Amino acid sequence: MKGSLFSSEYMVQPAAAPGMTIENAKCIKYAVNGEMLARQGAMVAYRGNLQFERKGQGVGGMLKRAVTGEGLPLMAVRGQGEAWFAHEAQNCFIVEVDPGDEFTVNGRNVLCFDASLSYRIATVKGAGIAGGGLFNSVFTGQGRLGLVCEGNPLVIPVSPQFPVYVDTDAVVGWTAGLGTSLHRSQSIGSMLRGGSGEAVQLMLQGDGYVVVRPSEATPQKAQQH
């Protein structure tokens, strides 16, 4: 078989080592040797001896997901083989989490991660149910975390002198060491999305980085995630 489709640009190669790698801009490959975790429905292909199993979140996690829509519907992938993960042709990125690190991320942006990582669903400080019920997933431990993002993300440094204000529908995640609070602005609210009244942003302060996607979640997409 010939043609540009079968060129080296698109042809996958055997994994050089176990674990997670970027296959291309829209897909992550995971060479499984044991166990890993991924969002349900994200596997697009696999080869080898692999088993897939739904993974529960526990009573607390399911309750928060039912109330807020936030959560991680996960599946465990076990065995030996290779699996490819993608979500709606969104761009894929890898975050390496080291001991002592903490990465807070919106559940809609999680694609897959090492079983060595722990996660919990937590309320964003300063943004409880009255502030829209902002819940995110907090990852700790040591391992790799695969993320998806609509478009190329913006990684913005945050310092005590320069806090950053982000749209709550556009934020992907942020690093440890950042405090959060809600910031309300009447003037900005009158200009955004052609609306009027009060707009709410998430203010991040401290030392670290915040990741923002170059689009906002529409109500329909927010419900799907």
Salt bridges, closest charged atoms under 4 A:
GLU23 OE1 - LYS29 NZ 3.51
GLU35 OE2 - ARG78 NE 2.89
GLU53 OE1 - ARG78 NH1 2.61
GLU82 OE1 - ARG47 NE 2.57
GLU88 OE1 - HIS87 NE2 3.84
GLU96 OE2 - ARG144 NH2 2.75
GLU102 OE1 - ARG120 NH2 3.75
GLU150 OE1 - ARG213 NH1 3.35
GLU150 OE2 - LYS221 NZ 3.28
ASP167 OD2 - ARG193 NH1 3.39
GLU198 OE1 - ARG184 NE 3.63
GLU216 OE1 - ARG193 NH1 2.72
